[in-house]
Amino acid sequence: MIRKSLKKSLHLRRLEAAVRRVHASFPNKHLIEFDLSKFESGYKGEKSLEYYFSFLDETAYDILFNVRLPCKGYYFQIDAAIITSNFVILLDSKHISGDISFEHNHHQLVRKFKDEYTTYSDPIEQGERHSFQFQKWLKDHGFPPVPVFSKVVVTNLNSRIIVPPQDYKYKRKIENSVIKSTQIVERVNGYNKSLRREYLSEIDRSRLINTLIQHHTPSDTNILQIFKIPKELILTGVHCPSCHHIPMIKFRNYWLCTKCGCKSADAFKESVLDYALLCGPQITNKQLRKYLNISRSRSFTILRSMNLTSIGTTRDRVYIIPLED
């Protein structure tokens, strides 16, 4: 059973908002778009895992997507975790195209695509660190020791994994640690057959799921700071929910996109979320008026219609825009 479903991360949503909202004149906008393409690719790979998870017995396996946990002053990110009473598997999704080879001596993964080479840090070593950190986290939170395995899952089925034949020991390590997404069920069933001892009782397993969800800590990034984006270059107005054109035109009962003809009664909601993603979750009536280019009364109507939590008096009231991870 999927106990923590897959959602777009806050960082991915912030990048999407920046691509929509940052003016084309910003000299580094291409870097935002490049980052967005990477995170979109990663999300696509993680999304594809849902299909293969559907073949697992829901009563025997608990699955959590995107869990970020603190450990000894640092954080480690798990793309997906498969939890059973007998073992835990941590999955690191890699949606990479082309030929993928591992260079043990240089501790790196090399991707060849269209005669271009790109290097990445060794995901096998990262998985081993995550297994160690997860076991440490289990101990710190009072759970019994349980076998923890890490797998690098190549979710692009058109990519080719190249294993170095000259290093037999490392070759075996790659074959054990790196799989295509089509092999997930086979590997999980293999562990289920070979590991018969129960390490986690039903109560412990349920408590573990709840504790993991409780301690999940989303990464709090500031896109404007990362890319040094001046606030003056953020486009104002309501954006079209269909084609993202800015601004839409307000008529009596709807907003109209002059580019694609889309009509929407509540298009402003996505634009208000964009503000929270880029500028922070707190907003005043005055800030909303300036951001959406609307009147004071319309701004008040929008804020009231969204049922936002507010703090402060009428004049200094600040509204809180919820951002779920």
C-alpha positions in Angstrom: 0.0 0.0 0.0 1.3 3.5 -0.8 1.4 5.3 2.5 3.0 8.5 1.3 2.0 9.3 -2.3 4.2 10.9 -4.9 3.7 14.7 -5.3 5.8 17.3 -7.0 8.4 18.6 -4.6 8.2 22.2 -3.5 11.5 22.9 -5.3 10.1 21.6 -8.6 7.0 23.7 -8.1 9.1 26.7 -7.3 11.1 26.2 -10.6 7.8 25.9 -12.5 6.6 29.2 -11.0 9.9 30.9 -11.8 9.7 29.8 -15.4 6.2 31.2 -15.7 6.9 34.4 -13.8 10.4 35.6 -14.4 10.7 38.1 -17.2 12.4 36.9 -20.4 15.0 39.7 -20.0 16.5 38.0 -17.0 20.0 36.9 -18.3 20.0 33.6 -16.4 16.5 32.4 -17.2 17.9 29.6 -19.3 19.6 28.2 -16.1 16.2 28.1 -14.4 14.7 26.3 -17.4 17.6 23.8 -17.4 17.2 23.1 -13.7 13.4 22.7 -14.3 14.0 20.1 -17.1 16.2 18.1 -14.8 13.7 18.0 -11.9 10.9 17.3 -14.3 12.8 14.3 -15.7 13.4 13.1 -12.2 9.7 13.4 -11.3 8.8 11.6 -14.5 11.1 8.7 -13.5 9.6 8.5 -10.0 6.1 8.7 -11.4 6.8 5.6 -13.6 7.6 3.6 -10.5 3.9 3.7 -9.5 3.1 1.3 -12.3 5.5 -1.4 -11.1 4.5 -1.0 -7.5 1.0 -1.9 -8.5 2.2 -5.5 -9.0 3.2 -5.8 -5.3 1.0 -7.3 -2.7 -0.6 -4.3 -0.9 -0.9 -6.1 2.4 2.7 -7.1 2.5 4.5 -3.9 1.4 4.2 -0.3 2.5 5.6 2.3 0.1 6.6 5.9 0.7 7.7 8.4 -1.9 10.1 11.3 -1.3 11.1 11.1 2.3 13.7 13.6 3.5 15.1 12.8 7.0 17.5 14.5 9.4 20.5 12.6 10.5 23.4 13.9 12.6 22.9 17.5 11.5 22.4 16.6 7.8 19.5 15.4 5.6 19.2 12.5 3.3 16.6 12.1 0.6 14.9 8.8 -0.3 13.1 8.7 -3.6 11.0 5.7 -2.6 11.1 3.2 0.3 9.6 -0.2 0.3 9.0 -1.4 3.9 8.1 -4.9 5.0 8.3 -6.7 8.3 11.4 -8.5 7.1 13.4 -5.9 5.2 13.5 -2.3 3.8 14.5 -1.3 0.3 15.5 2.3 -0.5 15.2 3.2 -4.2 17.1 6.0 -5.9 15.4 6.8 -9.2 17.6 7.8 -12.2 15.7 8.9 -15.4 18.8 9.1 -17.6 19.0 8.7 -21.3 21.8 7.1 -23.4 24.6 4.8 -22.3 25.3 4.7 -18.6 28.6 3.4 -17.3 30.1 3.2 -13.8 33.8 4.2 -13.1 34.7 2.7 -9.8 38.2 4.3 -9.7 36.8 7.8 -10.1 33.6 7.2 -8.0 31.4 8.5 -10.8 28.6 7.6 -13.2 29.2 8.6 -16.9 26.4 9.2 -19.3 27.0 9.2 -23.1 24.2 10.7 -25.1 24.5 11.9 -28.7 28.3 11.9 -28.5 28.2 14.1 -25.4 29.5 12.9 -22.0 28.0 14.0 -18.6 29.4 12.8 -15.2 27.5 12.3 -12.0 28.5 11.3 -8.5 28.4 7.5 -8.0 24.7 6.7 -7.1 25.8 3.2 -5.7 28.0 4.9 -3.1 25.2 7.4 -2.3 22.8 4.5 -1.8 25.2 2.8 0.6 25.4 6.1 2.6 21.6 6.3 2.7 21.4 2.7 4.0 23.8 3.5 6.8 22.0 6.8 7.6 18.6 5.0 7.6 19.8 2.3 9.9 21.2 5.0 12.2 17.9 6.9 12.0 16.0 3.6 13.0 18.3 3.1 16.0 17.9 6.8 17.1 14.1 6.4 17.0 13.9 3.2 19.0 13.3 0.7 16.2 14.8 -2.8 16.1 17.6 -3.4 13.5 16.2 -4.5 10.1 18.1 -5.4 6.9 18.2 -2.3 4.7 19.1 -2.6 1.0 19.6 0.2 -1.5 18.9 0.0 -5.3 19.6 2.5 -8.1 16.6 2.2 -10.4 17.1 3.3 -14.0 13.6 4.3 -15.0 14.4 5.2 -18.7 13.9 1.8 -20.3 15.7 3.0 -23.5 19.0 3.6 -21.7 21.8 1.0 -21.7 23.7 0.1 -18.5 27.3 -0.7 -19.3 29.2 -2.9 -16.8 33.0 -2.8 -16.8 34.1 -6.4 -17.5 37.7 -6.0 -16.1 36.7 -5.5 -12.5 34.7 -8.6 -11.5 34.1 -7.5 -7.9 32.7 -4.1 -9.0 30.8 -5.8 -11.9 29.0 -8.0 -9.3 28.3 -4.9 -7.2 26.7 -3.1 -10.1 24.6 -6.1 -11.1 23.3 -6.3 -7.5 22.8 -2.6 -6.9 21.6 -1.2 -10.2 18.3 -2.4 -11.8 15.8 -1.3 -14.5 12.4 -0.4 -13.2 11.1 -3.6 -14.8 13.1 -5.6 -12.3 11.6 -4.1 -9.2 9.0 -6.8 -8.6 11.5 -9.6 -9.2 14.1 -8.2 -6.7 11.4 -7.5 -4.1 10.0 -11.1 -4.4 13.6 -12.5 -4.3 14.2 -10.8 -0.9 10.8 -11.9 0.3 11.7 -15.5 -0.4 15.2 -15.4 1.1 14.6 -13.3 4.2 12.0 -15.1 6.2 12.7 -13.7 9.7 10.4 -11.0 10.9 12.2 -8.0 12.3 9.3 -5.6 12.6 6.0 -6.5 14.2 2.8 -5.1 12.7 2.8 -2.5 15.5 6.4 -1.5 14.9 5.8 -1.4 11.1 2.8 0.9 11.5 4.7 3.1 14.0 7.7 3.3 11.6 5.5 4.5 8.7 3.9 7.2 10.9 7.3 8.3 12.3 8.8 8.5 8.8 5.9 10.7 7.6 6.1 12.8 10.8 9.9 13.4 10.5 9.8 14.1 6.7 11.4 17.6 6.3 10.8 19.2 2.9 13.8 21.2 1.5 13.1 24.9 2.0 14.7 26.6 -1.0 14.6 30.2 -2.1 14.5 30.4 -5.9 15.0 34.2 -6.0 18.2 33.9 -3.9 19.5 30.8 -5.7 19.3 32.4 -9.1 19.7 36.0 -7.9 16.4 37.1 -9.4 15.4 40.7 -8.7 11.7 41.0 -7.6 11.2 43.7 -10.2 11.6 41.0 -12.9 8.7 38.9 -11.6 5.7 39.3 -14.0 2.5 40.6 -12.4 -1.1 39.7 -13.2 -3.1 36.5 -13.2 -1.6 33.8 -15.4 -3.7 31.6 -17.7 -4.1 28.1 -16.2 -4.0 26.6 -19.7 -1.2 28.3 -21.6 0.4 30.4 -18.7 0.1 33.6 -20.6 0.3 36.7 -18.4 -1.9 38.7 -17.8 -5.5 37.5 -18.1 -8.3 40.0 -18.4 -10.9 40.2 -15.7 -14.6 40.3 -16.7 -17.6 40.3 -14.4 -17.7 36.5 -13.6 -14.5 35.2 -15.1 -10.9 35.8 -16.2 -10.1 35.6 -20.0 -6.9 34.7 -21.6 -6.4 36.8 -24.7 -3.9 34.3 -26.1 -5.7 31.0 -26.0 -9.2 32.1 -25.1 -9.4 30.1 -21.9 -12.1 31.3 -19.4 -11.7 30.6 -15.7 -13.6 31.9 -12.6 -10.8 31.1 -10.2 -7.6 31.4 -12.3 -6.3 33.7 -9.6 -5.7 30.7 -7.2 -2.7 29.4 -9.1 -1.2 32.9 -9.4 -1.6 33.3 -5.6 0.3 30.0 -5.1 3.0 31.3 -7.5 3.5 34.2 -5.2 3.9 31.9 -2.2 6.4 29.7 -4.1 8.6 32.6 -5.1 8.2 35.3 -2.4 7.0 33.3 0.6 3.7 32.2 2.1 2.8 35.5 3.8 0.9 38.2 1.8 -1.0 41.3 2.6 -3.9 42.9 0.8 -1.6 45.6 -0.6 1.0 43.1 -1.8 -1.7 41.1 -3.6 -3.1 44.2 -5.2 0.3 45.1 -6.6 1.1 41.5 -7.6 -2.2 40.8 -9.5 -2.8 44.4 -10.7 -6.3 44.5 -9.1 -8.3 46.9 -6.9 -8.4 46.9 -3.1 -11.9 45.5 -3.0 -11.2 42.7 -5.5 -8.0 41.8 -3.6 -10.1 41.5 -0.4 -12.7 39.4 -2.2 -10.0 37.0 -3.4 -8.4 36.6 0.0 -11.7 36.0 1.6 -12.7 33.4 -1.0 -9.6 31.4 -0.4 -10.3 31.0 3.3 -6.7 31.7 4.2 -5.6 31.8 7.8 -4.7 35.4 8.8 -2.8 37.1 11.7 -2.9 40.7 12.8 -5.5 43.5 12.9 -7.5 44.7 9.9 -5.0 47.3 8.8 -1.9 45.1 9.3 -3.5 41.7 8.5 -1.2 39.1 7.0 -2.6 36.1 5.2 -0.9 32.7 5.1 -0.9 30.8 1.8 -0.5 27.0 2.5 2.1 25.2 0.6 1.8 21.4 0.9 4.8 19.2 0.0 
